[in-house]
Amino acid sequence: MRVSAGDPCRVLVVDDDPMIRQLVTALLMDAGKSVHGVENGAEALECVHREDFDLIVLDLDMPVMDGREFCRRMKELGKFAPTLILSAYQAHEAAKELGASAALDKPFDIDEFTKTALELCDISEAPAAAGTVTGTEPSA
């Protein structure tokens, strides 16, 4: 969660492919976002225990802990952040199943990825979303 309105959107990138992780990180950092990358769901879960993120970019098929299990455990913790699923296998279906904010199939178009990720960051930066998009799951 941003400490003040001027802080950049904090993004957690979770992908076991180092090239994808580096590409996504570079695209988001070039857009002025604060980015932390990890290679599996277990590492991502450790990160969300320590801090809140404004956006999670998540692969589904990873060793140690996959993206689906990560989403389930994050919800059990009462944590919530907009999530962009990136996967070569049924990304859109998984996004619906997991309640993710958006999904893109791999290989993805760089411009489409950047536009989608920045829109999700903008949503989390909106004043009305403060306190509900990050930290804990919004109440119904």
N, C-alpha and C positions, 0 to 999 in steps of 0.2 A: 504494500500500500504506500502510495506517495505521501511523504511527510507534509509537503505543501503543494499548492496548485501548480507551481513552476517546475516541479520535479518531473523527469521523463517517465513515460509509461514503462513499467518493469515487466519484462517478458522472460518467461522460462521456456527454453527450447529443449524438447525431449526427443532425441532421435539417435538410434544406434549407428547410423551412417555418418561418419565424421565429415564427409563432403557436404551432405545435406545440412548438417548442423552448422558448419562453417559458412555456407552460402546464406542460410536463413539469418544467422547472427549478423553477417556483414550487411545484408539488406536492411535489417532493422536498426542496426547501429548507424548506418548511413542516414536513416530517417530520424536520428536523434533519440532513439529508444535505449533504455538500459537493458542489456541482455545477459542472461546466464544460461549456459548450455550444459546438458548432462546426457548420458548415453542410454539410460533405461529408467523404467518407472520407479524402481527402488531408490535410485539417486534423486529422482524428482520428488518423491515422497519426503525424503529427508529435507529437501529444500523448502517444501511448503510447510513443514513442521517449524522451520526457523523463521520464515518470512512470508509475506503475502505478495502475490503477483497480480498484475493487472490483465495479463494475457498469458495463456499457456498454448504453445504450438506443440502438438503431440503426434508422434508416430504411433501406430497401433502394434505392429509386429516387431518386438524387441526381446532380447534375452533377459534373464533375471526376473523382470516384471514387465508384462506388456501394458499397452496403453489402456485397455479395458479395465484391467485390475487396478491400475493407478487411479482411474476415474472413480471406481467403486470405493477405494480406500480414502480418497480425498473427500468424498461425500460423507463417509463414516466419521471423518474428523470434523465435519461441519464447515469445511472450507469450500469456497466457490471462486472461480475466476472464469471469464469467457475463455472458451477453448476452441482452437482451430485444429481440426484433425487433418493430418497429411498422411495418406496411405496409398499404397499401390493396390490394396484390396478392399473394395466396398467402403470407401471413406464416408460417403453420404449416408449409407445405411447405418453404419456405426455411429455417426454423429447423431442421428435420430434416436438410436437405442440408448446412447449415453447422455443425451441432453446437451451435446456440444453446440456451440454457437454457430460454427461453420465447418465446412470440409472441402478439401481439394484433393483430387486424385494425383498420385505421382505417376509419371513425371508431371510437374505442375508448371504453369506459365508464370514467369517471374513477376510480370506486371500484375497479374491477377492475384498472386500471393501477396504482394506488397499492398495492393489496394485493400484486400480483405483484412489483412493484419492491421493496417492503419485505421480502418473503419472500426475494428473491434477495440483498438486502443482509444480512439476518440470516444466511443461509448463509455468506456471505463473512466475517462477523464471528465465526462459531463458532470456538472454540479449535482444534478438530481440523482446521479448514481453513487455519489460519495457515501461510503460506509455500507453500500449494499453489493457492489460488484466484487469487492475484495473482502477478505477477512472471514466472514461467515456467510452461509447461504441465505439469500433473501427470504423473508417470511412471506407466505402466500396470503 
